[in-house]
Amino acid sequence: MDVVSNVICAYCMKNVSTYEGWEKIFYDVGIRQLNTLTYSMDFQGMRGMIRDEGIMNSIRVMYKYVTKKQVRNRMNRMNKFFAANPEYFGYGIYLARK
C-alpha cells in the first residue's frame, strides 16, 4: 500500500488511506460503534467518466486531454497505474456512533 499511496500522492490525491486506516481514524477520535460498507472502483472509460463527472466536466477534461500533451501523458500514466493496481481503489461509507 505504501508504494501505491506514494504514487497517488504524487498525482495530487491527498489523504489516501486504506479502509482500515480510516477506521483507525474514527476509533482514535472516540467512535465506539462503527459500521463500514466498502465498494471497489470500476474504471469504465469515457462512459464511466461521464457518469461520474457529468457531461460538462468530462468535456473539459477531454479538451485538456486532446490539446495539452502534459495532461495527456499524465492521464495515460494514471490510467495504467489504476489498471495495474485495482485492489487499492474503492470507497467506503462509514456509519458511526460515539
C-alpha positions in Angstrom: 0.0 0.0 0.0 2.8 2.5 0.7 4.1 2.4 -2.9 0.6 2.9 -4.2 -0.1 5.7 -1.7 3.1 7.5 -2.7 2.2 7.3 -6.4 -1.3 8.6 -5.7 0.0 11.4 -3.6 2.3 12.4 -6.5 -0.8 12.8 -8.6 -2.2 15.3 -6.0 -4.6 13.0 -4.3 -4.3 13.8 -0.6 -5.3 11.9 2.5 -5.2 8.5 0.8 -5.7 5.6 3.2 -7.0 2.1 3.4 -10.4 1.2 4.8 -8.6 0.1 8.0 -6.7 3.4 8.1 -10.0 5.3 8.0 -11.5 3.1 10.7 -8.5 3.7 12.9 -9.0 7.5 12.5 -12.6 7.1 13.7 -11.7 5.0 16.6 -8.8 7.3 17.6 -11.3 10.2 17.9 -13.6 8.3 20.2 -16.0 6.4 18.0 -17.2 3.3 19.7 -19.6 1.8 17.2 -18.6 1.8 13.5 -20.2 0.1 10.5 -18.2 0.1 7.3 -19.5 -0.5 3.8 -16.8 -0.9 1.2 -17.0 -0.8 -2.6 -14.4 -1.3 -5.3 -13.9 1.3 -8.0 -14.7 0.2 -11.5 -13.0 2.4 -14.1 -15.2 2.3 -17.2 -13.5 4.7 -19.6 -15.4 7.6 -21.2 -18.9 6.2 -20.3 -17.8 5.9 -16.6 -16.3 9.4 -16.6 -19.5 10.9 -17.9 -21.5 9.1 -15.3 -19.1 10.1 -12.5 -18.1 13.6 -13.6 -21.1 14.8 -15.7 -21.0 15.8 -19.3 -19.7 19.3 -18.9 -16.7 18.4 -16.7 -16.0 15.4 -19.0 -15.9 17.7 -22.0 -13.4 20.0 -20.1 -11.2 17.0 -19.2 -11.2 15.6 -22.7 -10.5 19.1 -24.2 -7.4 19.3 -22.0 -6.5 15.7 -22.9 -6.6 16.5 -26.6 -4.9 19.9 -26.5 -2.3 19.5 -23.8 0.4 16.9 -24.2 1.4 17.1 -20.5 -2.2 16.4 -19.4 -2.5 13.6 -21.9 0.8 12.0 -20.7 -0.2 12.3 -17.0 -3.7 10.8 -17.6 -2.2 7.9 -19.6 0.2 7.2 -16.7 -2.6 7.4 -14.2 -4.8 5.1 -16.2 -2.1 2.5 -16.5 -1.4 2.7 -12.8 -5.0 2.3 -11.8 -5.4 -0.7 -14.2 -2.3 -2.3 -12.6 -3.5 -1.8 -9.0 -7.3 -2.2 -8.9 -7.3 -3.8 -5.5 -6.3 -0.5 -3.9 -9.1 1.6 -5.3 -12.6 2.0 -3.9 -14.6 3.9 -1.4 -16.2 3.4 1.9 -19.3 4.6 3.7 -18.8 4.8 7.4 -21.7 4.9 9.9 -20.5 5.9 13.3 -21.9 6.4 16.8 -19.9 8.0 19.6 
